[in-house]
Amino acid sequence: MPGKLELIVGPMRSNKTAELLRRIETRRQYAKQHVLLLKPSDDTKAAAGLVESRNQNGCGRMQALEFRSADPWTVLPVLAATEQQIGKRVDCIAIDEGQFVQDLFLFTKRLLESGYDVMVSGLELDFRGMPFGEMIDISWLVRTYSGNITELIAYCSCGAKAIYPQRLIDGEPASYDSPIIMAGDFYEPRCAEHFVLPGRPH
C-alpha cells in the first residue's frame, strides 16, 4: 500500500522547518513511529547533520542524516541498514529544504510506492520568483498518492502577505544573474509590491 505525502510550503520565515520538526516529534512521541529525518548538503542553515528552525518555540533542532543534494539515492542503503538495526520498518521519511534535492520527484515517488509516508518542506520559488527545484512538481504526488499540502504564510515588513524570497547581498537586492545557491545567503520575505530583482530580463 502506498504511503502518503505531507508537503509543507511557504516563503522564507514562514516556519516550514519548525512545522516539519513539530510533525516529526508528534509521530515519534504519540504514534511511537520511527521517522528518519534527511538533510540535503546544500542546506547550510545549521551545522552538519543537524536540522534547525529559526523559530525557537517548540522543537528547535533535530539530528538528521545528511546526504549530497545531487544524489538522494545514497539514502536507500542507509534506510535499509537502519531498519535492520531497529528490527522494523521505518514509518516515515522527512526531508527538509526539499528545493535543494535533485531527483526529488522520482525519489519521493519511489519512497511512496515502497509504502513509506513522506514529509517534505521547502520553498516553492527561488529569489528570481521562479519554481525552485522540484517542489512544485511534487504537488502532483499529493493528488496521486493522497496526502495534503500545507501552505504557510510569512509577512513583508509592510504587513502584507509575502510571496517572494528576497535575497540580499550586503543589504542590497541580489541581481537576476547571481547564482541560485550561494553560501551564507540572507533572505527576507517580501510582498509583490516590495520585491526587487535588478537585471530581470522581463
N, C-alpha and C positions, 0 to 999 in steps of 0.2 A: 504494500500500500504506500503510495507516495506521501512524502512529508508535506508540511505547509510552510509557506514563506511569509515572514513578517518583514515588511520593508519600512524603514524609518528614514524619512527625507525632510530636508529643510535647509535654509541658508546657514551661514556661519552664525554662531551664538544662539542657536535655537535649541540647544540641549539635546542634540541627537545622541551623542555618546552617553550622556547621563541617562537617557531613556533606555538605551541598549543595556547598560550595566544594571539598571533597575529591573529590567525584564529577566536578565540572567539570574540575578540574585533571587527573584521571586520563584523562578523554576527550581533553583537549587535548594532554597530554604523550604518551600511549601510542597513542591511536587517531587522533591528528592531526585531530581533529574541530574544527569551528568551533562554539562554544557561545555563545549570546547570553544574558547574564545580565540579568534585569529586576528593578527595584526599585519597588514602589508608593510614592507620595509620602507616605502615612501612616506609613511606617516611618521613625522618627526616631532609630533606634538608632545610626546612623553619619552622617557628613557626606553632603551631597547627591551623588548619583551614585556612591556607594560602599556596598558590602555588606561588613559586618564582623562577625566572630564574636567573642564574648566569650572564647572558648577560643583562646588564642594559640599552642597547639601545632599545628603544621602550617600550612596556608594560612589566614591570619587575615583577609585582606581582598582584595577584587577590585573593579575598576571595573564599573559597571553602568549600564544605560540606565534612567533614572528616568522614570516616567510617572504621570499623575494616577490615583490609585486608583479613581476613579469611571469612568474611560474607558480600559481597556486596549487598545481597538481602535485607538488612535493609534499603537500599536507596529507595526501591519501595514505601513504605508508605509515606516517606518524599517527594518523587516526586509527589504523589497524593495530598498531603496536599499543596504543592507549587502551583500546578495547580488550586486547589480550591481557594487559596489566590489571585492569579493573574487573575483568571477568564478566563483562556485559557490554551491550551496545551503548555507544554514546547516543544520547537522546536528541541533542540539538547542537548545531554548529552556528556560532555567531561571528559575524565579520564586521569590524569597524572600518570606517573610511573606505567603503567599497568602491568609490570612484577611482581609486588608485589601482585596482586589481585588473590586470589583463585576463581575458577569458572569463570574466565574472559571470556572464550569461551561461556559458557551457558548464563551468564549474558548479554553479548553483543548481543548474538543471540536473547534473549528474548526482549531486547530493540528494535532491528532492526525489529523484527516481529510485535512489537507493534506500528511501524510507526515512531519511533524516529531516527533522524540522530545521529550518534555516532562518536566521535573523540577519538582516543586513542594514547597516546605517551608513548614510553618506550624502554628499552633495549631488544635486541633480545638474547644476550649472557651474561652469568654471568662471574665472574672473572676466572672461570675454562675454559672458551671458550665453554661452553655447553649451550643449549637452556635455557633461563631464563623464568620461569613461563610458561604462555600460549601465549606469544607474537607471536611466530612463528605460532602457531596453528590458531590464528585468521586471518591470511592472507587468509585462506580458505573462511572466511566470506566475504572478499572483492570480491573474484571471484564469490561467490554465490549470494550475495545481492547487488552487484555493489558498486562502490566507488573507492578509489585509495590508493596506498601506496607511501609515500614519504620517500626516503632513504637519510638521512642527513649524511654529511661527517665530520669527525674530522681528525686531523693530529698528527702523532707521532712527538716527538721532533726532529727526524732526517729529518722531512719533508715529509716522506712517508704517504700514506693513512693509517689511524688507523682502525683496525677492532676489536681489543680486548680491553676490560676494564681491565687495570692493577690495581689490589688492592695493596696498600702499607700499611704496618703496621710499624710505627716508621721508615718510609723511605725505608723499605725493602719489596720486593715482598712477598705477603702472600702465605703460603703453601697451597697445594691442600686440605688438610684435615681441614682447617679453615671453620667456618660456612658460609653458603651462605649469610646470612644477619647479619651484625654487626653494632652496634651503632657507630656513628662517623667515618664511613668508609671514606678513602681518595682514590680516583682513579685518574688515568691519562690515556689518550688514547695512545695505542701503536700499531705499525705495527707487522706483524708476526715475523719479524726478532728480534725485541727487547722485545717481550712478554716473560715473565719469570714466570714459575709456578713450584716452588720447590715441590718435592714429587709427581709429576704427575706419575701415575702408568703406562702409556703407551703414 
